Amino acid sequence: MRLLNKLLTVSMKLDRTKELIHGSINKSEPYEALVHVLESAIELVQIPDNDFFWSYWEDAADATKEITKFLNMAKSYALPERAEVGVMFAPTGPLQELSLSSGWAEPFLKVAEKYDQVEGLLWPKF
């Protein structure tokens, strides 16, 4: 809880992330839910003083560029490759590595849980 409080008191606004963490996924609008998750991921990677050392991203701009590619696809109701998006939210993936080294691991896990829900809606298992 302490990490969540730290995150929520960061000087920048994390409105989409707060909504996502405290809300629920709209199962009838999975593309919109994916948009929400990706917008939250962008907010998180743009937190000042993030430590990108263990992430495959060079910096916030690099991370934002990759996530924005998927965000734009989802906004156009085009489905990104499951593996390309999923790897970002995976254990030891770039978002988790960034969250661990930057002090917001707990909020990341909550966002990743929401991604898992969306993933199940958009890419159901056979």
Helices and strands as residue ranges (DSSP letters): H 2-8, H 15-22, H 30-45, H 60-75, H 82-89, H 94-102, H 105-122
